[in-house]
């Protein structure tokens, strides 16, 4: 995998995405053995459905590979709440980029994970870095303003918007737009070019009302126009990304952000491990089902049942500790 074997990388990502206990142990060993000499630029990309995320990634990624960069794309597809299945059609939407020898595209299902990314996307990013890729693009599901988890695994968070987005402008007050480093108004071509220019100006004006973040130089975050169809504005957007990353490296924000993200994911792993106990240990699972039935029957309030469950877990931990000592 370290030699850039795309098949080996694909198998490694399949391993870290597996939920089997033996696979989780093997994945942990693999991730722990990886070196950290290679650091790719991690770009998180979000936007509403139909804004042209796949088209933009293909045009943007092809531009980067033409400049000699190796590009990995981790595309997260929404999963059905009923069947759990996903279409995973990103490779067909990025046909040109998928054939590029300097590119790697991996679609993954979001499953039940919220925030626009899959449960193990962060580990997949680490694997892509170890495989020698220079730029890793994480494309989120694209469902709205709650997709902020990708900001915790990327160095740059890019928000792609369509011309005449209407009510989307209100989102600049709070939520996903506050976290964006760069807002790109796509489809700035043909009959929509003038509309895109006006929309971009609206966003630029709204961004000036936001409080400047300490990790941003003067002028950021900013809004720009791009066209994936005509492949215009892409080089300017890339230049702005490089400028922002260089400034953050110089001021120490880049390394500080990576360290903060590592701690965030450590804490998230602990939380997920505790949640897994509720369904993996028979005693805990039985107690959960008992309290669940009581809540459904109206015999106990949900908050009281949750407090009782947490008390039971604390008691179990104390007993385990006494046994060990």
Beta strands, then each sheet from edge to edge (+ up, - down):
strand 1: 41-47
strand 2: 71-77
strand 3: 103-109
strand 4: 135-139
strand 5: 156-162
strand 6: 182-186
strand 7: 222-225
sheet 1: 3+ 2+ 4+ 1+ 5+ 6+ 7+
end
